Amino acid sequence: MWYDTVAHGHVPAVRAAADSYGADRLLLGTDFPYQSGQQLCRAVSFIEEALPPERAEQVLTAGARLLSRRQAA
């Protein structure tokens, strides 16, 4: 099961999700098109603020990794 990170910049929520489910089970989530511009950028930057670099990288690249695995199958 995968979980998205739409938390509207609430750092404690993303930390709790990473601690509960594991950063490897989180996918970058946004409310696009309802959030755009700076709010969309914040959807990424708060992940980088909330988590250590290696865990943030897992979250921010999970979607691409899943797609590449699916295409390889």
PyMOL Python script that loads the backbone (N, CA, C, O; Angstrom):
from pymol import cmd

cmd.read_pdbstr("""\
ATOM      1  N   MET A   1       0.844  -1.154   0.000  1.00  0.00           N
ATOM      2  CA  MET A   1       0.000   0.000   0.000  1.00  0.00           C
ATOM      3  C   MET A   1       0.899   1.229   0.000  1.00  0.00           C
ATOM      4  O   MET A   1       1.948   1.237   0.645  1.00  0.00           O
ATOM      5  N   TRP A   2       0.490   2.260  -0.720  1.00  0.00           N
ATOM      6  CA  TRP A   2       1.232   3.510  -0.849  1.00  0.00           C
ATOM      7  C   TRP A   2       0.382   4.649  -0.313  1.00  0.00           C
ATOM      8  O   TRP A   2      -0.847   4.600  -0.372  1.00  0.00           O
ATOM      9  N   TYR A   3       1.036   5.665   0.205  1.00  0.00           N
ATOM     10  CA  TYR A   3       0.350   6.815   0.796  1.00  0.00           C
ATOM     11  C   TYR A   3       0.913   8.091   0.191  1.00  0.00           C
ATOM     12  O   TYR A   3       2.124   8.214   0.006  1.00  0.00           O
ATOM     13  N   ASP A   4       0.033   9.045  -0.119  1.00  0.00           N
ATOM     14  CA  ASP A   4       0.555  10.298  -0.667  1.00  0.00           C
ATOM     15  C   ASP A   4       0.839  11.290   0.461  1.00  0.00           C
ATOM     16  O   ASP A   4       0.364  11.134   1.586  1.00  0.00           O
ATOM     17  N   THR A   5       1.615  12.299   0.131  1.00  0.00           N
ATOM     18  CA  THR A   5       2.107  13.231   1.141  1.00  0.00           C
ATOM     19  C   THR A   5       1.336  14.548   1.182  1.00  0.00           C
ATOM     20  O   THR A   5       1.853  15.542   1.693  1.00  0.00           O
ATOM     21  N   VAL A   6       0.129  14.576   0.663  1.00  0.00           N
ATOM     22  CA  VAL A   6      -0.644  15.821   0.736  1.00  0.00           C
ATOM     23  C   VAL A   6      -0.929  16.092   2.210  1.00  0.00           C
ATOM     24  O   VAL A   6      -1.749  15.424   2.840  1.00  0.00           O
ATOM     25  N   ALA A   7      -0.237  17.078   2.730  1.00  0.00           N
ATOM     26  CA  ALA A   7      -0.430  17.475   4.127  1.00  0.00           C
ATOM     27  C   ALA A   7      -0.413  18.990   4.236  1.00  0.00           C
ATOM     28  O   ALA A   7      -0.354  19.540   5.336  1.00  0.00           O
ATOM     29  N   HIS A   8      -0.466  19.662   3.098  1.00  0.00           N
ATOM     30  CA  HIS A   8      -0.535  21.128   3.036  1.00  0.00           C
ATOM     31  C   HIS A   8       0.548  21.796   3.872  1.00  0.00           C
ATOM     32  O   HIS A   8       0.297  22.765   4.589  1.00  0.00           O
ATOM     33  N   GLY A   9       1.774  21.248   3.762  1.00  0.00           N
ATOM     34  CA  GLY A   9       2.923  21.847   4.430  1.00  0.00           C
ATOM     35  C   GLY A   9       3.038  21.536   5.908  1.00  0.00           C
ATOM     36  O   GLY A   9       3.860  22.139   6.598  1.00  0.00           O
ATOM     37  N   HIS A  10       2.238  20.613   6.409  1.00  0.00           N
ATOM     38  CA  HIS A  10       2.267  20.280   7.837  1.00  0.00           C
ATOM     39  C   HIS A  10       3.368  19.245   8.090  1.00  0.00           C
ATOM     40  O   HIS A  10       3.160  18.042   7.931  1.00  0.00           O
ATOM     41  N   VAL A  11       4.537  19.741   8.486  1.00  0.00           N
ATOM     42  CA  VAL A  11       5.726  18.902   8.665  1.00  0.00           C
ATOM     43  C   VAL A  11       5.481  17.733   9.619  1.00  0.00           C
ATOM     44  O   VAL A  11       5.873  16.614   9.289  1.00  0.00           O
ATOM     45  N   PRO A  12       4.849  17.928  10.793  1.00  0.00           N
ATOM     46  CA  PRO A  12       4.632  16.789  11.698  1.00  0.00           C
ATOM     47  C   PRO A  12       3.837  15.649  11.061  1.00  0.00           C
ATOM     48  O   PRO A  12       4.065  14.484  11.387  1.00  0.00           O
ATOM     49  N   ALA A  13       2.916  15.966  10.166  1.00  0.00           N
ATOM     50  CA  ALA A  13       2.118  14.917   9.518  1.00  0.00           C
ATOM     51  C   ALA A  13       2.993  14.034   8.641  1.00  0.00           C
ATOM     52  O   ALA A  13       2.846  12.811   8.652  1.00  0.00           O
ATOM     53  N   VAL A  14       3.901  14.640   7.881  1.00  0.00           N
ATOM     54  CA  VAL A  14       4.767  13.842   7.010  1.00  0.00           C
ATOM     55  C   VAL A  14       5.765  13.029   7.836  1.00  0.00           C
ATOM     56  O   VAL A  14       6.067  11.885   7.497  1.00  0.00           O
ATOM     57  N   ARG A  15       6.270  13.611   8.903  1.00  0.00           N
ATOM     58  CA  ARG A  15       7.175  12.857   9.785  1.00  0.00           C
ATOM     59  C   ARG A  15       6.455  11.660  10.395  1.00  0.00           C
ATOM     60  O   ARG A  15       7.017  10.567  10.462  1.00  0.00           O
ATOM     61  N   ALA A  16       5.224  11.858  10.836  1.00  0.00           N
ATOM     62  CA  ALA A  16       4.455  10.756  11.423  1.00  0.00           C
ATOM     63  C   ALA A  16       4.174   9.677  10.386  1.00  0.00           C
ATOM     64  O   ALA A  16       4.247   8.488  10.695  1.00  0.00           O
ATOM     65  N   ALA A  17       3.853  10.081   9.155  1.00  0.00           N
ATOM     66  CA  ALA A  17       3.602   9.095   8.100  1.00  0.00           C
ATOM     67  C   ALA A  17       4.862   8.300   7.781  1.00  0.00           C
ATOM     68  O   ALA A  17       4.802   7.081   7.615  1.00  0.00           O
ATOM     69  N   ALA A  18       5.991   8.973   7.696  1.00  0.00           N
ATOM     70  CA  ALA A  18       7.257   8.273   7.409  1.00  0.00           C
ATOM     71  C   ALA A  18       7.614   7.330   8.546  1.00  0.00           C
ATOM     72  O   ALA A  18       8.096   6.223   8.304  1.00  0.00           O
ATOM     73  N   ASP A  19       7.385   7.754   9.784  1.00  0.00           N
ATOM     74  CA  ASP A  19       7.673   6.891  10.929  1.00  0.00           C
ATOM     75  C   ASP A  19       6.708   5.714  11.000  1.00  0.00           C
ATOM     76  O   ASP A  19       7.098   4.611  11.383  1.00  0.00           O
ATOM     77  N   SER A  20       5.450   5.945  10.633  1.00  0.00           N
ATOM     78  CA  SER A  20       4.432   4.889  10.729  1.00  0.00           C
ATOM     79  C   SER A  20       4.490   3.891   9.581  1.00  0.00           C
ATOM     80  O   SER A  20       4.418   2.681   9.795  1.00  0.00           O
ATOM     81  N   TYR A  21       4.619   4.400   8.377  1.00  0.00           N
ATOM     82  CA  TYR A  21       4.535   3.540   7.188  1.00  0.00           C
ATOM     83  C   TYR A  21       5.879   3.275   6.528  1.00  0.00           C
ATOM     84  O   TYR A  21       6.036   2.303   5.789  1.00  0.00           O
ATOM     85  N   GLY A  22       6.851   4.148   6.798  1.00  0.00           N
ATOM     86  CA  GLY A  22       8.144   4.075   6.143  1.00  0.00           C
ATOM     87  C   GLY A  22       8.183   5.028   4.966  1.00  0.00           C
ATOM     88  O   GLY A  22       7.227   5.114   4.195  1.00  0.00           O
ATOM     89  N   ALA A  23       9.283   5.739   4.829  1.00  0.00           N
ATOM     90  CA  ALA A  23       9.422   6.688   3.722  1.00  0.00           C
ATOM     91  C   ALA A  23       9.338   5.976   2.381  1.00  0.00           C
ATOM     92  O   ALA A  23       8.956   6.575   1.376  1.00  0.00           O
ATOM     93  N   ASP A  24       9.694   4.702   2.366  1.00  0.00           N
ATOM     94  CA  ASP A  24       9.642   3.943   1.112  1.00  0.00           C
ATOM     95  C   ASP A  24       8.216   3.615   0.683  1.00  0.00           C
ATOM     96  O   ASP A  24       8.013   3.054  -0.394  1.00  0.00           O
ATOM     97  N   ARG A  25       7.229   3.955   1.504  1.00  0.00           N
ATOM     98  CA  ARG A  25       5.817   3.739   1.158  1.00  0.00           C
ATOM     99  C   ARG A  25       5.064   5.037   0.927  1.00  0.00           C
ATOM    100  O   ARG A  25       3.840   5.037   0.795  1.00  0.00           O
ATOM    101  N   LEU A  26       5.803   6.152   0.877  1.00  0.00           N
ATOM    102  CA  LEU A  26       5.184   7.449   0.638  1.00  0.00           C
ATOM    103  C   LEU A  26       5.483   7.919  -0.775  1.00  0.00           C
ATOM    104  O   LEU A  26       6.587   7.735  -1.287  1.00  0.00           O
ATOM    105  N   LEU A  27       4.490   8.523  -1.391  1.00  0.00           N
ATOM    106  CA  LEU A  27       4.624   9.116  -2.724  1.00  0.00           C
ATOM    107  C   LEU A  27       4.359  10.606  -2.624  1.00  0.00           C
ATOM    108  O   LEU A  27       3.487  11.040  -1.870  1.00  0.00           O
ATOM    109  N   LEU A  28       5.105  11.383  -3.377  1.00  0.00           N
ATOM    110  CA  LEU A  28       4.844  12.812  -3.423  1.00  0.00           C
ATOM    111  C   LEU A  28       3.397  13.026  -3.849  1.00  0.00           C
ATOM    112  O   LEU A  28       2.946  12.482  -4.857  1.00  0.00           O
ATOM    113  N   GLY A  29       2.689  13.815  -3.080  1.00  0.00           N
ATOM    114  CA  GLY A  29       1.309  14.135  -3.411  1.00  0.00           C
ATOM    115  C   GLY A  29       1.107  15.635  -3.427  1.00  0.00           C
ATOM    116  O   GLY A  29       1.706  16.356  -2.628  1.00  0.00           O
ATOM    117  N   THR A  30       0.268  16.107  -4.329  1.00  0.00           N
ATOM    118  CA  THR A  30      -0.085  17.523  -4.397  1.00  0.00           C
ATOM    119  C   THR A  30      -1.595  17.611  -4.600  1.00  0.00           C
ATOM    120  O   THR A  30      -2.256  16.615  -4.895  1.00  0.00           O
ATOM    121  N   ASP A  31      -2.109  18.785  -4.441  1.00  0.00           N
ATOM    122  CA  ASP A  31      -3.518  19.019  -4.755  1.00  0.00           C
ATOM    123  C   ASP A  31      -3.647  19.772  -6.066  1.00  0.00           C
ATOM    124  O   ASP A  31      -4.584  20.548  -6.251  1.00  0.00           O
ATOM    125  N   PHE A  32      -2.706  19.545  -6.981  1.00  0.00           N
ATOM    126  CA  PHE A  32      -2.776  20.171  -8.295  1.00  0.00           C
ATOM    127  C   PHE A  32      -4.032  19.675  -8.993  1.00  0.00           C
ATOM    128  O   PHE A  32      -4.297  18.473  -8.943  1.00  0.00           O
ATOM    129  N   PRO A  33      -4.786  20.483  -9.609  1.00  0.00           N
ATOM    130  CA  PRO A  33      -4.585  21.883  -9.987  1.00  0.00           C
ATOM    131  C   PRO A  33      -5.113  22.881  -8.968  1.00  0.00           C
ATOM    132  O   PRO A  33      -5.042  24.088  -9.202  1.00  0.00           O
ATOM    133  N   TYR A  34      -5.636  22.412  -7.849  1.00  0.00           N
ATOM    134  CA  TYR A  34      -6.182  23.339  -6.854  1.00  0.00           C
ATOM    135  C   TYR A  34      -5.085  24.146  -6.187  1.00  0.00           C
ATOM    136  O   TYR A  34      -5.294  25.296  -5.801  1.00  0.00           O
ATOM    137  N   GLN A  35      -3.911  23.537  -6.052  1.00  0.00           N
ATOM    138  CA  GLN A  35      -2.743  24.254  -5.574  1.00  0.00           C
ATOM    139  C   GLN A  35      -1.777  24.350  -6.745  1.00  0.00           C
ATOM    140  O   GLN A  35      -1.489  23.354  -7.409  1.00  0.00           O
ATOM    141  N   SER A  36      -1.286  25.545  -6.991  1.00  0.00           N
ATOM    142  CA  SER A  36      -0.323  25.724  -8.066  1.00  0.00           C
ATOM    143  C   SER A  36       0.691  26.770  -7.629  1.00  0.00           C
ATOM    144  O   SER A  36       0.604  27.294  -6.518  1.00  0.00           O
ATOM    145  N   GLY A  37       1.633  27.071  -8.477  1.00  0.00           N
ATOM    146  CA  GLY A  37       2.631  28.088  -8.174  1.00  0.00           C
ATOM    147  C   GLY A  37       3.406  27.782  -6.913  1.00  0.00           C
ATOM    148  O   GLY A  37       3.960  26.693  -6.765  1.00  0.00           O
ATOM    149  N   GLN A  38       3.448  28.737  -6.005  1.00  0.00           N
ATOM    150  CA  GLN A  38       4.215  28.585  -4.768  1.00  0.00           C
ATOM    151  C   GLN A  38       3.693  27.440  -3.909  1.00  0.00           C
ATOM    152  O   GLN A  38       4.476  26.745  -3.262  1.00  0.00           O
ATOM    153  N   GLN A  39       2.390  27.239  -3.897  1.00  0.00           N
ATOM    154  CA  GLN A  39       1.830  26.141  -3.099  1.00  0.00           C
ATOM    155  C   GLN A  39       2.288  24.791  -3.646  1.00  0.00           C
ATOM    156  O   GLN A  39       2.542  23.862  -2.879  1.00  0.00           O
ATOM    157  N   LEU A  40       2.393  24.686  -4.947  1.00  0.00           N
ATOM    158  CA  LEU A  40       2.872  23.447  -5.552  1.00  0.00           C
ATOM    159  C   LEU A  40       4.338  23.235  -5.214  1.00  0.00           C
ATOM    160  O   LEU A  40       4.743  22.115  -4.902  1.00  0.00           O
ATOM    161  N   CYS A  41       5.135  24.285  -5.269  1.00  0.00           N
ATOM    162  CA  CYS A  41       6.547  24.189  -4.877  1.00  0.00           C
ATOM    163  C   CYS A  41       6.666  23.794  -3.411  1.00  0.00           C
ATOM    164  O   CYS A  41       7.562  23.034  -3.044  1.00  0.00           O
ATOM    165  N   ARG A  42       5.778  24.299  -2.579  1.00  0.00           N
ATOM    166  CA  ARG A  42       5.805  23.968  -1.150  1.00  0.00           C
ATOM    167  C   ARG A  42       5.521  22.484  -0.920  1.00  0.00           C
ATOM    168  O   ARG A  42       6.014  21.913   0.052  1.00  0.00           O
ATOM    169  N   ALA A  43       4.749  21.859  -1.780  1.00  0.00           N
ATOM    170  CA  ALA A  43       4.469  20.425  -1.645  1.00  0.00           C
ATOM    171  C   ALA A  43       5.751  19.612  -1.703  1.00  0.00           C
ATOM    172  O   ALA A  43       5.832  18.543  -1.099  1.00  0.00           O
ATOM    173  N   VAL A  44       6.747  20.100  -2.417  1.00  0.00           N
ATOM    174  CA  VAL A  44       8.046  19.427  -2.503  1.00  0.00           C
ATOM    175  C   VAL A  44       8.971  19.891  -1.387  1.00  0.00           C
ATOM    176  O   VAL A  44       9.585  19.071  -0.705  1.00  0.00           O
ATOM    177  N   SER A  45       9.071  21.197  -1.199  1.00  0.00           N
ATOM    178  CA  SER A  45      10.056  21.713  -0.239  1.00  0.00           C
ATOM    179  C   SER A  45       9.771  21.273   1.189  1.00  0.00           C
ATOM    180  O   SER A  45      10.708  21.079   1.964  1.00  0.00           O
ATOM    181  N   PHE A  46       8.500  21.109   1.561  1.00  0.00           N
ATOM    182  CA  PHE A  46       8.258  20.702   2.937  1.00  0.00           C
ATOM    183  C   PHE A  46       8.645  19.247   3.185  1.00  0.00           C
ATOM    184  O   PHE A  46       8.920  18.877   4.326  1.00  0.00           O
ATOM    185  N   ILE A  47       8.672  18.416   2.149  1.00  0.00           N
ATOM    186  CA  ILE A  47       9.180  17.055   2.291  1.00  0.00           C
ATOM    187  C   ILE A  47      10.667  17.112   2.614  1.00  0.00           C
ATOM    188  O   ILE A  47      11.150  16.378   3.475  1.00  0.00           O
ATOM    189  N   GLU A  48      11.386  17.982   1.924  1.00  0.00           N
ATOM    190  CA  GLU A  48      12.824  18.139   2.153  1.00  0.00           C
ATOM    191  C   GLU A  48      13.117  18.710   3.538  1.00  0.00           C
ATOM    192  O   GLU A  48      14.154  18.401   4.124  1.00  0.00           O
ATOM    193  N   GLU A  49      12.226  19.530   4.060  1.00  0.00           N
ATOM    194  CA  GLU A  49      12.385  20.083   5.410  1.00  0.00           C
ATOM    195  C   GLU A  49      12.034  19.059   6.483  1.00  0.00           C
ATOM    196  O   GLU A  49      12.661  19.021   7.541  1.00  0.00           O
ATOM    197  N   ALA A  50      11.047  18.245   6.210  1.00  0.00           N
ATOM    198  CA  ALA A  50      10.505  17.341   7.227  1.00  0.00           C
ATOM    199  C   ALA A  50      11.357  16.106   7.464  1.00  0.00           C
ATOM    200  O   ALA A  50      11.409  15.587   8.579  1.00  0.00           O
ATOM    201  N   LEU A  51      12.021  15.636   6.422  1.00  0.00           N
ATOM    202  CA  LEU A  51      12.699  14.342   6.502  1.00  0.00           C
ATOM    203  C   LEU A  51      14.190  14.483   6.251  1.00  0.00           C
ATOM    204  O   LEU A  51      14.627  15.413   5.572  1.00  0.00           O
ATOM    205  N   PRO A  52      14.973  13.558   6.802  1.00  0.00           N
ATOM    206  CA  PRO A  52      16.399  13.544   6.466  1.00  0.00           C
ATOM    207  C   PRO A  52      16.575  13.344   4.959  1.00  0.00           C
ATOM    208  O   PRO A  52      15.701  12.771   4.308  1.00  0.00           O
ATOM    209  N   PRO A  53      17.682  13.804   4.403  1.00  0.00           N
ATOM    210  CA  PRO A  53      17.861  13.770   2.945  1.00  0.00           C
ATOM    211  C   PRO A  53      17.591  12.414   2.288  1.00  0.00           C
ATOM    212  O   PRO A  53      16.949  12.363   1.240  1.00  0.00           O
ATOM    213  N   GLU A  54      18.058  11.341   2.869  1.00  0.00           N
ATOM    214  CA  GLU A  54      17.858  10.031   2.226  1.00  0.00           C
ATOM    215  C   GLU A  54      16.391   9.609   2.228  1.00  0.00           C
ATOM    216  O   GLU A  54      15.925   8.982   1.277  1.00  0.00           O
ATOM    217  N   ARG A  55      15.671   9.946   3.277  1.00  0.00           N
ATOM    218  CA  ARG A  55      14.245   9.616   3.330  1.00  0.00           C
ATOM    219  C   ARG A  55      13.440  10.522   2.408  1.00  0.00           C
ATOM    220  O   ARG A  55      12.504  10.065   1.753  1.00  0.00           O
ATOM    221  N   ALA A  56      13.796  11.800   2.353  1.00  0.00           N
ATOM    222  CA  ALA A  56      13.122  12.726   1.443  1.00  0.00           C
ATOM    223  C   ALA A  56      13.315  12.277   0.001  1.00  0.00           C
ATOM    224  O   ALA A  56      12.379  12.327  -0.797  1.00  0.00           O
ATOM    225  N   GLU A  57      14.514  11.842  -0.332  1.00  0.00           N
ATOM    226  CA  GLU A  57      14.799  11.365  -1.686  1.00  0.00           C
ATOM    227  C   GLU A  57      13.923  10.153  -2.027  1.00  0.00           C
ATOM    228  O   GLU A  57      13.435  10.038  -3.151  1.00  0.00           O
ATOM    229  N   GLN A  58      13.726   9.261  -1.069  1.00  0.00           N
ATOM    230  CA  GLN A  58      12.843   8.103  -1.296  1.00  0.00           C
ATOM    231  C   GLN A  58      11.444   8.564  -1.679  1.00  0.00           C
ATOM    232  O   GLN A  58      10.851   8.052  -2.629  1.00  0.00           O
ATOM    233  N   VAL A  59      10.924   9.527  -0.940  1.00  0.00           N
ATOM    234  CA  VAL A  59       9.570  10.021  -1.194  1.00  0.00           C
ATOM    235  C   VAL A  59       9.493  10.713  -2.551  1.00  0.00           C
ATOM    236  O   VAL A  59       8.572  10.463  -3.329  1.00  0.00           O
ATOM    237  N   LEU A  60      10.444  11.568  -2.829  1.00  0.00           N
ATOM    238  CA  LEU A  60      10.384  12.397  -4.031  1.00  0.00           C
ATOM    239  C   LEU A  60      10.655  11.613  -5.312  1.00  0.00           C
ATOM    240  O   LEU A  60      10.324  12.081  -6.401  1.00  0.00           O
ATOM    241  N   THR A  61      11.248  10.437  -5.198  1.00  0.00           N
ATOM    242  CA  THR A  61      11.538   9.629  -6.396  1.00  0.00           C
ATOM    243  C   THR A  61      10.705   8.352  -6.471  1.00  0.00           C
ATOM    244  O   THR A  61      10.853   7.581  -7.419  1.00  0.00           O
ATOM    245  N   ALA A  62       9.844   8.118  -5.507  1.00  0.00           N
ATOM    246  CA  ALA A  62       9.082   6.866  -5.463  1.00  0.00           C
ATOM    247  C   ALA A  62       8.222   6.669  -6.702  1.00  0.00           C
ATOM    248  O   ALA A  62       8.184   5.568  -7.252  1.00  0.00           O
ATOM    249  N   GLY A  63       7.532   7.708  -7.151  1.00  0.00           N
ATOM    250  CA  GLY A  63       6.663   7.581  -8.326  1.00  0.00           C
ATOM    251  C   GLY A  63       7.445   7.172  -9.558  1.00  0.00           C
ATOM    252  O   GLY A  63       7.012   6.294 -10.304  1.00  0.00           O
ATOM    253  N   ALA A  64       8.578   7.789  -9.777  1.00  0.00           N
ATOM    254  CA  ALA A  64       9.409   7.453 -10.937  1.00  0.00           C
ATOM    255  C   ALA A  64       9.939   6.024 -10.826  1.00  0.00           C
ATOM    256  O   ALA A  64       9.992   5.300 -11.820  1.00  0.00           O
ATOM    257  N   ARG A  65      10.328   5.623  -9.627  1.00  0.00           N
ATOM    258  CA  ARG A  65      10.821   4.252  -9.450  1.00  0.00           C
ATOM    259  C   ARG A  65       9.724   3.231  -9.724  1.00  0.00           C
ATOM    260  O   ARG A  65       9.978   2.201 -10.349  1.00  0.00           O
ATOM    261  N   LEU A  66       8.519   3.503  -9.265  1.00  0.00           N
ATOM    262  CA  LEU A  66       7.403   2.586  -9.510  1.00  0.00           C
ATOM    263  C   LEU A  66       7.097   2.472 -10.997  1.00  0.00           C
ATOM    264  O   LEU A  66       6.873   1.375 -11.509  1.00  0.00           O
ATOM    265  N   LEU A  67       7.087   3.608 -11.686  1.00  0.00           N
ATOM    266  CA  LEU A  67       6.818   3.583 -13.125  1.00  0.00           C
ATOM    267  C   LEU A  67       7.900   2.835 -13.893  1.00  0.00           C
ATOM    268  O   LEU A  67       7.600   2.079 -14.817  1.00  0.00           O
ATOM    269  N   SER A  68       9.142   3.040 -13.518  1.00  0.00           N
ATOM    270  CA  SER A  68      10.209   2.351 -14.242  1.00  0.00           C
ATOM    271  C   SER A  68      10.163   0.847 -13.989  1.00  0.00           C
ATOM    272  O   SER A  68      10.461   0.069 -14.895  1.00  0.00           O
ATOM    273  N   ARG A  69       9.804   0.425 -12.802  1.00  0.00           N
ATOM    274  CA  ARG A  69       9.671  -1.014 -12.516  1.00  0.00           C
ATOM    275  C   ARG A  69       8.518  -1.605 -13.311  1.00  0.00           C
ATOM    276  O   ARG A  69       8.616  -2.717 -13.830  1.00  0.00           O
ATOM    277  N   ARG A  70       7.437  -0.863 -13.401  1.00  0.00           N
ATOM    278  CA  ARG A  70       6.269  -1.352 -14.138  1.00  0.00           C
ATOM    279  C   ARG A  70       6.567  -1.492 -15.622  1.00  0.00           C
ATOM    280  O   ARG A  70       6.143  -2.465 -16.247  1.00  0.00           O
ATOM    281  N   GLN A  71       7.285  -0.541 -16.194  1.00  0.00           N
ATOM    282  CA  GLN A  71       7.622  -0.598 -17.612  1.00  0.00           C
ATOM    283  C   GLN A  71       8.609  -1.709 -17.901  1.00  0.00           C
ATOM    284  O   GLN A  71       8.617  -2.253 -19.006  1.00  0.00           O
ATOM    285  N   ALA A  72       9.441  -2.058 -16.933  1.00  0.00           N
ATOM    286  CA  ALA A  72      10.431  -3.121 -17.130  1.00  0.00           C
ATOM    287  C   ALA A  72       9.777  -4.506 -17.075  1.00  0.00           C
ATOM    288  O   ALA A  72      10.331  -5.476 -17.592  1.00  0.00           O
ATOM    289  N   ALA A  73       8.619  -4.595 -16.459  1.00  0.00           N
ATOM    290  CA  ALA A  73       7.955  -5.900 -16.285  1.00  0.00           C
ATOM    291  C   ALA A  73       7.285  -6.365 -17.555  1.00  0.00           C
ATOM    292  O   ALA A  73       6.683  -7.438 -17.579  1.00  0.00           O
TER     293      ALA A  73
END
""", "prot")
cmd.dss("prot")
cmd.show_as("cartoon", "prot")
cmd.util.cbc("prot")
cmd.orient("prot")
